[in-house]
Amino acid sequence: MDKTTEAPKTAPTIYRARPRERGTIVRCPTKPVRAELLLEFAGDLEWYVIRVAPQKEFVVQELLSRKGIVTYCPSDSRWRRKTRFQKAKQLIPYPLMPSYVFAGFVPGVPAWLDLFSIGPVLGCVGVHGEPRRVRPEGMKKLIGSYRNGLVRPDEEQFMKTWREYKRGDLVRISQGPFEGIVVPVVEVKGPNAKILLQMFGSEREEAIETWKLEPAA
């Protein structure tokens, strides 16, 4: 009998995580509920303050949102370089309350099992070992105060990191013929700033690059 030759079967490709990828959490493109929408039903949820591992606030938000739990974490977006090799700055969010995330549950029994199954979650703020619920009016006031977080002005991307300033602040000139002089800021527009310079008994406005200035205090 003639034997028909069969094409060799290829083994299925199995993805193996690289050592650096193991144990990492990849953020999916889910976005936290915006504060405007959150304010509408914030009073209908039972809110608790969750204590999380340092620098894991946004990771916990992501993981809780995948489980259908509403979260809120007030943040401050600042212009920072992602790495020291990049020149351009990006708006990077930082939690205003480090190590804490607000979690809102549907009234009833909170989903503690889903909550504490997440590694970075360390516990729930309470009294004498009992979780303490946040008052709805207090939660709505907090969300209303910070809305979707603080966002720094676009002009700060041209300033020295951690040395940002705004109109009305006193700044010190760090470079140029007037180095060391403290002057007030009149206006900040893009990469340039207007300062009020006193010379020979009179005042005049001068334009200067923002990176040549730093806060005097």
DRENDO-1510 file (C-alpha; in Angstrom, 1 decimal, always signed):
<recs>
REC; n; res; u; v; w
REC; 1; MET; +0.0; +0.0; +0.0 .
REC; 2; ASP; +1.1; +3.4; -0.8 .
REC; 3; LYS; +1.4; +5.6; +2.2 .
REC; 4; THR; +0.3; +9.2; +1.7 .
REC; 5; THR; +2.7; +11.7; +3.2 .
REC; 6; GLU; +1.1; +14.2; +5.5 .
REC; 7; ALA; +2.3; +17.7; +6.0 .
REC; 8; PRO; +4.0; +18.1; +9.4 .
REC; 9; LYS; +1.9; +19.7; +12.0 .
REC; 10; THR; +3.2; +22.9; +13.5 .
REC; 11; ALA; +3.1; +23.2; +17.3 .
REC; 12; PRO; +0.9; +26.1; +18.6 .
REC; 13; THR; +2.9; +29.1; +19.6 .
REC; 14; ILE; +2.9; +29.6; +23.3 .
REC; 15; TYR; +3.7; +33.0; +24.6 .
REC; 16; ARG; +6.1; +33.0; +27.5 .
REC; 17; ALA; +6.5; +36.2; +29.5 .
REC; 18; ARG; +10.0; +37.5; +29.7 .
REC; 19; PRO; +11.6; +37.8; +33.1 .
REC; 20; ARG; +11.0; +41.5; +33.3 .
REC; 21; GLU; +7.4; +41.1; +32.3 .
REC; 22; ARG; +6.5; +38.5; +34.9 .
REC; 23; GLY; +4.5; +39.9; +37.8 .
REC; 24; THR; +3.9; +43.3; +36.1 .
REC; 25; ILE; +0.5; +44.8; +35.7 .
REC; 26; VAL; -0.4; +46.1; +32.3 .
REC; 27; ARG; -2.9; +48.9; +32.4 .
REC; 28; CYS; -5.8; +48.4; +30.0 .
REC; 29; PRO; -7.3; +51.5; +28.3 .
REC; 30; THR; -10.1; +51.8; +30.9 .
REC; 31; LYS; -10.5; +55.3; +32.2 .
REC; 32; PRO; -11.7; +56.3; +35.7 .
REC; 33; VAL; -15.2; +57.8; +35.9 .
REC; 34; ARG; -15.0; +61.6; +35.4 .
REC; 35; ALA; -15.8; +63.7; +38.4 .
REC; 36; GLU; -18.8; +65.3; +36.7 .
REC; 37; LEU; -20.5; +62.0; +36.2 .
REC; 38; LEU; -19.3; +60.6; +39.5 .
REC; 39; LEU; -20.9; +63.5; +41.4 .
REC; 40; GLU; -24.3; +62.4; +40.1 .
REC; 41; PHE; -24.3; +59.0; +41.8 .
REC; 42; ALA; -21.7; +59.5; +44.5 .
REC; 43; GLY; -24.4; +59.8; +47.2 .
REC; 44; ASP; -25.9; +56.4; +46.1 .
REC; 45; LEU; -22.7; +54.5; +46.9 .
REC; 46; GLU; -21.1; +53.4; +50.1 .
REC; 47; TRP; -17.6; +54.8; +50.2 .
REC; 48; TYR; -14.6; +53.5; +52.1 .
REC; 49; VAL; -11.0; +54.7; +52.3 .
REC; 50; ILE; -8.6; +51.9; +51.1 .
REC; 51; ARG; -5.0; +51.9; +52.2 .
REC; 52; VAL; -2.6; +50.7; +49.4 .
REC; 53; ALA; +1.1; +50.1; +48.9 .
REC; 54; PRO; +3.2; +53.2; +48.1 .
REC; 55; GLN; +3.0; +54.3; +44.4 .
REC; 56; LYS; +0.3; +51.8; +43.6 .
REC; 57; GLU; -2.7; +54.1; +43.9 .
REC; 58; PHE; -3.5; +54.2; +40.1 .
REC; 59; VAL; -2.8; +50.5; +39.7 .
REC; 60; VAL; -5.3; +49.7; +42.4 .
REC; 61; GLN; -7.8; +52.0; +40.7 .
REC; 62; GLU; -7.3; +50.1; +37.5 .
REC; 63; LEU; -7.7; +46.6; +39.1 .
REC; 64; LEU; -10.8; +47.7; +41.1 .
REC; 65; SER; -12.5; +49.2; +38.0 .
REC; 66; ARG; -12.0; +45.8; +36.2 .
REC; 67; LYS; -14.0; +44.2; +39.1 .
REC; 68; GLY; -16.8; +46.8; +38.7 .
REC; 69; ILE; -15.9; +48.8; +41.8 .
REC; 70; VAL; -16.1; +52.6; +41.4 .
REC; 71; THR; -13.0; +54.4; +42.7 .
REC; 72; TYR; -11.7; +58.0; +43.2 .
REC; 73; CYS; -8.2; +59.2; +43.7 .
REC; 74; PRO; -7.6; +63.0; +43.6 .
REC; 75; SER; -4.5; +63.8; +41.7 .
REC; 76; ASP; -2.2; +66.6; +40.7 .
REC; 77; SER; -0.9; +66.5; +37.1 .
REC; 78; ARG; +2.6; +68.0; +36.8 .
REC; 79; TRP; +4.9; +68.5; +33.9 .
REC; 80; ARG; +7.7; +66.0; +34.3 .
REC; 81; ARG; +10.2; +64.0; +32.2 .
REC; 82; LYS; +9.3; +60.3; +32.1 .
REC; 83; THR; +13.0; +59.5; +32.0 .
REC; 84; ARG; +16.2; +61.5; +32.4 .
REC; 85; PHE; +17.0; +60.9; +28.8 .
REC; 86; GLN; +13.9; +62.7; +27.5 .
REC; 87; LYS; +14.0; +66.4; +27.0 .
REC; 88; ALA; +10.3; +67.0; +26.4 .
REC; 89; LYS; +8.0; +67.0; +29.5 .
REC; 90; GLN; +4.7; +65.3; +29.8 .
REC; 91; LEU; +1.7; +65.7; +32.2 .
REC; 92; ILE; +2.2; +63.0; +34.8 .
REC; 93; PRO; -0.5; +62.4; +37.5 .
REC; 94; TYR; +0.6; +62.2; +41.2 .
REC; 95; PRO; -1.9; +61.3; +43.9 .
REC; 96; LEU; -2.8; +64.1; +46.3 .
REC; 97; MET; -3.3; +61.6; +49.1 .
REC; 98; PRO; -0.5; +59.1; +48.7 .
REC; 99; SER; -1.2; +55.4; +49.7 .
REC; 100; TYR; -5.0; +56.0; +49.8 .
REC; 101; VAL; -7.8; +55.3; +47.3 .
REC; 102; PHE; -11.6; +55.9; +47.8 .
REC; 103; ALA; -13.7; +52.9; +46.8 .
REC; 104; GLY; -17.5; +53.1; +46.3 .
REC; 105; PHE; -19.7; +50.0; +46.6 .
REC; 106; VAL; -23.3; +49.4; +45.8 .
REC; 107; PRO; -25.3; +49.6; +49.1 .
REC; 108; GLY; -25.4; +46.3; +50.9 .
REC; 109; VAL; -22.5; +44.1; +51.7 .
REC; 110; PRO; -19.2; +45.5; +50.3 .
REC; 111; ALA; -17.2; +43.2; +48.1 .
REC; 112; TRP; -14.4; +42.7; +50.5 .
REC; 113; LEU; -13.4; +39.4; +48.9 .
REC; 114; ASP; -12.8; +41.2; +45.5 .
REC; 115; LEU; -11.1; +44.0; +47.3 .
REC; 116; PHE; -8.6; +42.1; +49.4 .
REC; 117; SER; -7.7; +39.7; +46.7 .
REC; 118; ILE; -5.7; +42.5; +45.1 .
REC; 119; GLY; -2.1; +42.4; +46.3 .
REC; 120; PRO; -1.3; +46.1; +46.6 .
REC; 121; VAL; -4.4; +46.6; +48.9 .
REC; 122; LEU; -3.2; +46.7; +52.5 .
REC; 123; GLY; -6.4; +47.4; +54.4 .
REC; 124; CYS; -9.3; +49.7; +55.0 .
REC; 125; VAL; -9.3; +52.7; +57.2 .
REC; 126; GLY; -11.6; +52.2; +60.2 .
REC; 127; VAL; -12.0; +52.4; +64.0 .
REC; 128; HIS; -11.1; +49.6; +66.4 .
REC; 129; GLY; -10.7; +47.1; +63.5 .
REC; 130; GLU; -14.1; +48.0; +61.9 .
REC; 131; PRO; -14.1; +49.7; +58.5 .
REC; 132; ARG; -15.5; +53.3; +58.8 .
REC; 133; ARG; -17.7; +54.5; +56.0 .
REC; 134; VAL; -17.2; +57.9; +54.5 .
REC; 135; ARG; -20.2; +60.2; +54.8 .
REC; 136; PRO; -21.9; +60.8; +51.3 .
REC; 137; GLU; -21.9; +64.6; +51.8 .
REC; 138; GLY; -18.2; +64.6; +52.7 .
REC; 139; MET; -17.4; +62.4; +49.6 .
REC; 140; LYS; -19.4; +64.7; +47.3 .
REC; 141; LYS; -17.6; +67.7; +48.7 .
REC; 142; LEU; -14.2; +66.1; +48.2 .
REC; 143; ILE; -15.0; +65.2; +44.6 .
REC; 144; GLY; -16.5; +68.6; +43.9 .
REC; 145; SER; -13.4; +70.4; +45.3 .
REC; 146; TYR; -10.9; +68.5; +43.1 .
REC; 147; ARG; -13.1; +67.5; +40.2 .
REC; 148; ASN; -10.8; +65.6; +37.8 .
REC; 149; GLY; -7.6; +66.6; +39.6 .
REC; 150; LEU; -5.3; +69.6; +39.5 .
REC; 151; VAL; -3.6; +70.3; +36.2 .
REC; 152; ARG; -0.6; +72.5; +36.1 .
REC; 153; PRO; -0.4; +75.4; +33.5 .
REC; 154; ASP; +1.1; +74.6; +30.1 .
REC; 155; GLU; +3.9; +77.2; +30.8 .
REC; 156; GLU; +5.4; +75.0; +33.5 .
REC; 157; GLN; +6.7; +72.5; +30.9 .
REC; 158; PHE; +9.3; +75.2; +30.1 .
REC; 159; MET; +10.4; +75.8; +33.7 .
REC; 160; LYS; +12.9; +73.9; +35.8 .
REC; 161; THR; +11.5; +70.8; +37.3 .
REC; 162; TRP; +10.4; +71.2; +40.9 .
REC; 163; ARG; +11.0; +75.0; +40.6 .
REC; 164; GLU; +7.7; +76.1; +39.0 .
REC; 165; TYR; +6.2; +79.5; +39.7 .
REC; 166; LYS; +3.3; +81.7; +38.6 .
REC; 167; ARG; +2.3; +85.3; +38.1 .
REC; 168; GLY; +2.8; +87.4; +41.2 .
REC; 169; ASP; +5.6; +85.1; +42.6 .
REC; 170; LEU; +9.0; +86.4; +43.5 .
REC; 171; VAL; +11.7; +84.8; +41.4 .
REC; 172; ARG; +15.5; +84.9; +41.3 .
REC; 173; ILE; +17.3; +85.3; +38.0 .
REC; 174; SER; +19.7; +82.4; +37.7 .
REC; 175; GLN; +21.6; +83.4; +34.5 .
REC; 176; GLY; +22.6; +86.5; +32.6 .
REC; 177; PRO; +23.8; +89.9; +33.6 .
REC; 178; PHE; +21.2; +90.3; +36.3 .
REC; 179; GLU; +22.0; +86.9; +37.9 .
REC; 180; GLY; +21.0; +86.8; +41.6 .
REC; 181; ILE; +18.4; +89.6; +41.5 .
REC; 182; VAL; +15.0; +88.9; +42.9 .
REC; 183; VAL; +12.1; +90.3; +40.9 .
REC; 184; PRO; +8.3; +89.8; +40.7 .
REC; 185; VAL; +6.7; +87.9; +37.8 .
REC; 186; VAL; +4.2; +90.1; +35.8 .
REC; 187; GLU; +3.1; +87.5; +33.3 .
REC; 188; VAL; +4.0; +84.0; +32.1 .
REC; 189; LYS; +3.3; +83.1; +28.5 .
REC; 190; GLY; +4.7; +80.0; +26.9 .
REC; 191; PRO; +8.5; +79.7; +27.3 .
REC; 192; ASN; +8.9; +83.4; +28.2 .
REC; 193; ALA; +8.0; +85.4; +31.3 .
REC; 194; LYS; +7.7; +89.1; +32.0 .
REC; 195; ILE; +9.4; +90.4; +35.1 .
REC; 196; LEU; +9.4; +93.8; +36.8 .
REC; 197; LEU; +13.0; +95.0; +36.9 .
REC; 198; GLN; +14.1; +98.0; +39.0 .
REC; 199; MET; +16.9; +100.1; +37.5 .
REC; 200; PHE; +18.2; +103.6; +38.3 .
REC; 201; GLY; +15.2; +104.4; +40.4 .
REC; 202; SER; +12.6; +103.4; +37.9 .
REC; 203; GLU; +10.7; +100.2; +37.0 .
REC; 204; ARG; +10.4; +98.5; +33.7 .
REC; 205; GLU; +9.1; +95.2; +32.3 .
REC; 206; GLU; +11.6; +92.8; +30.7 .
REC; 207; ALA; +11.1; +89.5; +28.9 .
REC; 208; ILE; +13.2; +86.5; +29.9 .
REC; 209; GLU; +13.1; +82.8; +29.3 .
REC; 210; THR; +11.3; +80.9; +32.0 .
REC; 211; TRP; +14.2; +78.4; +32.5 .
REC; 212; LYS; +16.4; +81.2; +33.6 .
REC; 213; LEU; +14.2; +81.9; +36.6 .
REC; 214; GLU; +13.6; +80.0; +39.9 .
REC; 215; PRO; +11.4; +80.7; +42.9 .
REC; 216; ALA; +13.1; +83.1; +45.4 .
REC; 217; ALA; +11.5; +81.3; +48.4 .
</recs>
